Amino acid sequence: MGGVIFLVAVHLASPVNAAMVISNYAVGILGLAIPQLNLMALQLPAHVGVTLLILGLGTGPLSQAMLDTLSHFTERAIAAALGSG
């Protein structure tokens, strides 16, 4: 079961990690294009905004993935309890 949990965690975290890398590159390019821009003041709100956007868009698939995963764990736990009991 630990392998399944790790696999689900990687699948759920991959889009957020990709979005953070893309936003870091965008902020870096923006810093090169406009050197007067205060990147420290821009980077945190940009990261928070991108994270909230990705989480908002992924709420439906996230809840469905968690429901599917937890239902399989429940079935396995009941089968293991009945088999060993």
C-alpha positions as CSV (number, residue, x, y, z in Angstrom):
1,M,0.0,0.0,0.0
2,G,2.9,2.4,0.6
3,G,3.9,2.2,-3.0
4,V,0.4,3.1,-4.1
5,I,0.4,6.1,-1.7
6,F,3.7,7.3,-3.1
7,L,2.6,6.9,-6.7
8,V,-0.6,8.8,-6.0
9,A,1.4,11.6,-4.2
10,V,3.7,11.9,-7.2
11,H,0.9,12.1,-9.6
12,L,-0.9,14.7,-7.6
13,A,2.2,16.8,-6.9
14,S,3.6,16.8,-10.5
15,P,1.3,19.6,-11.9
16,V,1.9,21.9,-9.0
17,N,5.7,21.3,-9.2
18,A,5.6,22.0,-13.0
19,A,3.6,25.2,-12.4
20,M,6.1,26.4,-9.8
21,V,9.0,25.8,-12.1
22,I,7.3,27.6,-14.9
23,S,6.5,30.6,-12.6
24,N,10.1,30.7,-11.4
25,Y,11.3,30.9,-14.9
26,A,8.7,33.5,-15.8
27,V,9.8,35.7,-12.8
28,G,13.4,35.2,-13.7
29,I,12.8,36.3,-17.3
30,L,10.8,39.2,-16.1
31,G,13.7,40.2,-13.8
32,L,16.1,40.1,-16.7
33,A,13.7,42.2,-18.9
34,I,13.0,44.8,-16.2
35,P,16.0,45.1,-13.9
36,Q,14.3,47.8,-11.8
37,L,11.6,45.4,-10.7
38,N,11.8,44.2,-7.1
39,L,11.7,40.4,-7.6
40,M,11.5,39.6,-3.9
41,A,8.2,41.6,-3.7
42,L,6.9,39.9,-6.8
43,Q,7.9,36.3,-6.4
44,L,5.9,35.4,-3.3
45,P,2.5,36.8,-4.4
46,A,3.1,35.2,-7.8
47,H,3.8,31.8,-6.2
48,V,0.7,32.1,-4.0
49,G,-1.5,33.0,-6.9
50,V,-0.2,30.2,-9.1
51,T,-0.6,27.7,-6.3
52,L,-4.2,28.8,-5.5
53,L,-5.0,28.7,-9.2
54,I,-3.7,25.2,-9.7
55,L,-5.3,23.9,-6.5
56,G,-8.6,25.5,-7.5
57,L,-8.5,23.9,-10.9
58,G,-7.4,20.6,-9.5
59,T,-10.0,20.2,-6.7
60,G,-12.3,18.0,-8.8
61,P,-9.7,15.6,-10.0
62,L,-8.0,15.6,-6.6
63,S,-11.1,14.6,-4.8
64,Q,-11.9,11.9,-7.3
65,A,-8.4,10.4,-7.1
66,M,-8.5,10.4,-3.3
67,L,-12.0,8.8,-3.4
68,D,-10.7,6.0,-5.7
69,T,-7.6,5.5,-3.7
70,L,-9.3,5.4,-0.4
71,S,-12.0,3.0,-1.6
72,H,-9.4,0.6,-2.7
73,F,-7.6,0.8,0.6
74,T,-10.8,0.2,2.5
75,E,-11.6,-2.9,0.4
76,R,-8.0,-4.2,1.0
77,A,-8.2,-3.5,4.8
78,I,-11.5,-5.3,5.1
79,A,-10.3,-8.2,3.1
80,A,-7.1,-8.4,5.2
81,A,-9.1,-8.2,8.4
82,L,-11.5,-10.9,7.4
83,G,-8.7,-13.1,6.1
84,S,-6.5,-12.9,9.2
85,G,-9.4,-12.9,11.7
